[in-house]
Amino acid sequence: MTSVQHWQQQGERFLFAGHDIFCRDSGPKDAPVLLLIHGFPTASWDWQQLWEPLCLTHRVLTLDMLGFGLSDKPKQFSYSIMRQADLCESFLRDREVSRYDILAHDYGDTVAQELLARQQQDAATSGIESIIFLNGGLFPETHRPLLMQRILISRFGPLLARRFTFKKFASQFRKICARDIADQDLHSMWSLIRHNDGTAVMPALIRYMPEREQQRQRWVSALIASDIPLRLIDGLLDPVSGAHMVNRYRELVPNADVVELSDVGHYPQLEAPNEVLAAAFDFWRKL
């Protein structure tokens, strides 16, 4: 377990569009680069149980996207997956990275899909060598949002955000996880959500849900037409993007490479870190 305080102390900052972004860059500088992209509504701290093992073999980069975690959370910003992809590309340029692998989760899956779509349009745009997806809304038709998410996207979103409490967060979180998450971990995630008045921007961040609908052709086509290796590692008991999403992935993605975690929910990197590491290293060894 890595505390939020220790995670923050090990990090750095850089500027994107005038906003302060928290990031981390660890591991051998001459090793293959791995970019970790977190999900909604949490932050890069989600990767803390995987961090040290990954840093043994990779130069590992991660960041708190704009509106998340320890990064700035401007209230008048037009949050979108497109802008978060711009942020990731800016971060990679800042670190002078041209070739890299991706490990993404949830909201981060969609950011990875956009980065992949950009690469397919222009090979000079990006240098992605492979992607591993954890549970996420890869297909809008299989995404089953929680009641909290449906309210956040509605006109009642700002009211819910003002009244959102740790108790409500913990209750919602436990509904999507099949294995128990310690109270200490939940409090750590809640502190990152609350940082910089983060609950106030949640109704703006949740706009990724209709954006997935609008960009479905672009982002699903990126998966189908991918010429780089992809792997999906999925907790099947996830009510949001579990077994039903895996079935759709197998239907649409040619030669689908899937690792099923039968007793895991929406957060495999927290619920089953050893299984995720084993599946990830197996994938990279085969490349």
Residue pairs with C-beta under 8 A, 6 or more apart in sequence:
1 48
1 49
1 184
1 185
2 45
2 48
2 49
2 51
3 188
4 45
4 188
4 191
4 192
7 24
7 44
7 45
7 48
8 22
8 70
10 24
10 26
11 22
11 23
11 24
11 70
12 22
12 23
12 24
12 25
13 20
13 21
13 22
13 23
14 21
14 23
14 91
14 94
15 21
16 66
16 86
16 87
16 90
16 91
17 66
17 83
17 87
19 66
19 71
19 72
19 74
19 77
20 71
20 72
21 63
21 64
21 66
21 71
21 72
21 87
21 91
22 44
22 63
22 64
22 69
22 70
22 71
23 44
23 61
23 62
23 63
23 64
23 91
24 44
24 60
24 61
24 62
24 63
25 59
25 60
25 61
25 95
26 51
26 55
26 59
26 60
27 54
27 55
27 56
27 57
27 58
27 59
27 60
28 58
28 59
29 59
30 59
31 57
31 58
31 59
32 57
32 58
32 59
32 99
32 100
32 101
32 129
32 284
33 58
33 59
33 60
33 61
33 97
33 99
33 100
33 101
34 54
34 58
34 59
34 60
34 61
34 100
34 101
34 102
34 103
35 61
35 62
35 88
35 92
35 97
35 100
35 101
35 102
35 103
36 44
36 47
36 50
36 54
36 60
36 61
36 62
36 102
36 103
36 104
36 108
37 62
37 65
37 88
37 102
37 103
37 104
37 105
37 108
37 109
37 111
37 112
38 44
38 46
38 47
38 62
38 64
38 65
38 68
38 69
38 105
38 106
38 107
38 108
39 46
39 105
39 106
39 107
39 108
39 109
39 136
40 68
40 106
40 107
40 205
40 206
40 208
41 68
41 193
41 198
41 202
41 205
42 68
42 69
42 189
42 192
42 193
43 64
43 68
43 69
43 70
43 189
43 192
43 193
44 62
44 63
44 64
44 69
45 69
45 188
45 189
45 192
46 105
46 189
46 267
46 269
46 270
47 54
47 62
47 269
49 269
49 270
49 273
50 269
50 273
50 276
50 277
51 60
53 277
54 60
54 277
54 280
57 281
57 284
58 101
61 91
61 92
61 95
61 97
61 100
63 71
63 87
63 88
63 91
64 70
64 71
64 192
65 71
65 84
65 87
65 88
65 107
65 111
66 72
66 73
66 74
66 77
66 79
66 83
66 84
66 87
67 73
67 74
67 77
67 79
67 198
67 201
67 204
67 205
68 192
68 198
68 205
69 192
69 195
69 198
70 192
70 195
70 196
71 196
72 196
73 195
73 196
73 197
73 198
73 200
73 201
74 201
75 200
75 201
75 204
77 83
77 201
77 204
79 201
79 204
79 205
79 207
79 208
80 207
80 208
80 211
81 107
81 110
81 111
81 114
81 208
81 211
81 212
81 215
82 114
84 107
84 111
85 111
85 114
85 115
85 118
88 111
88 115
89 115
89 118
89 125
89 126
92 98
92 100
97 127
98 127
99 127
99 129
100 127
100 128
100 129
101 128
101 129
101 130
101 131
101 132
101 284
102 112
102 115
102 128
102 130
102 131
102 132
103 131
103 132
103 134
103 280
104 111
104 112
104 131
104 132
104 133
104 134
104 136
105 133
105 134
105 135
105 136
105 267
105 268
105 269
106 134
106 135
106 136
106 137
106 241
106 266
107 136
107 208
108 136
109 133
109 134
109 136
109 137
109 138
110 136
110 137
110 138
110 208
110 211
110 212
110 219
112 131
112 133
113 138
113 219
113 220
113 222
113 223
114 215
114 218
114 219
114 222
115 126
115 128
116 126
116 128
116 131
116 222
116 223
116 226
116 228
117 218
117 219
117 221
117 222
118 125
118 126
119 125
119 126
119 127
119 128
119 228
120 222
120 225
120 226
120 227
128 228
129 228
129 229
129 287
130 228
130 229
130 230
130 231
130 283
130 284
130 287
131 226
131 228
131 229
131 230
131 231
132 230
132 231
132 232
132 233
132 279
132 280
132 283
133 230
133 231
133 232
133 233
133 234
134 233
134 234
134 235
134 268
134 269
134 276
135 234
135 235
135 238
135 240
135 241
135 242
135 245
135 265
135 266
135 267
135 268
136 241
137 143
137 209
137 212
137 240
137 241
137 245
138 219
138 220
138 223
138 232
138 241
138 245
138 248
138 249
139 216
139 220
139 245
139 248
139 249
139 252
140 209
140 212
140 213
140 216
141 248
142 241
142 244
142 245
142 248
143 209
143 212
143 240
143 241
143 245
144 239
144 240
144 241
144 244
145 153
145 209
145 240
146 172
146 175
146 176
146 240
148 160
148 168
148 172
149 206
149 209
151 157
151 160
152 160
152 161
152 202
152 203
152 206
153 203
153 206
153 207
153 209
153 210
157 202
157 203
157 206
158 203
160 203
161 199
161 200
161 202
161 203
162 199
162 200
164 199
164 202
166 186
166 187
166 190
169 186
169 189
169 190
169 193
170 183
170 186
170 190
173 181
173 186
173 189
174 181
175 239
176 238
176 239
176 240
176 265
176 266
176 267
177 265
177 266
177 267
177 270
177 271
178 235
178 237
178 238
178 263
178 264
178 265
178 271
179 263
179 264
179 265
179 271
179 272
181 267
181 270
181 271
185 270
192 198
193 199
193 202
212 219
220 252
223 230
223 252
223 253
224 252
224 253
224 254
226 253
229 257
229 283
229 287
230 253
230 257
231 257
231 258
231 259
231 279
231 280
231 283
232 246
232 249
232 256
232 257
232 258
232 259
233 258
233 259
233 261
233 268
233 276
233 279
233 280
234 241
234 242
234 243
234 245
234 246
234 249
234 258
234 259
234 260
234 261
234 268
235 242
235 261
235 264
235 265
235 266
235 267
235 268
235 271
235 272
236 242
236 243
236 246
236 260
236 261
236 262
236 263
236 264
237 243
237 262
237 263
237 264
237 265
238 245
238 264
238 265
238 266
239 265
239 266
240 266
241 266
242 265
242 266
243 260
246 258
246 260
249 256
249 258
250 256
250 258
257 283
259 279
261 268
261 272
261 275
261 276
264 271
264 272
264 275
265 271
268 275
268 276
269 276
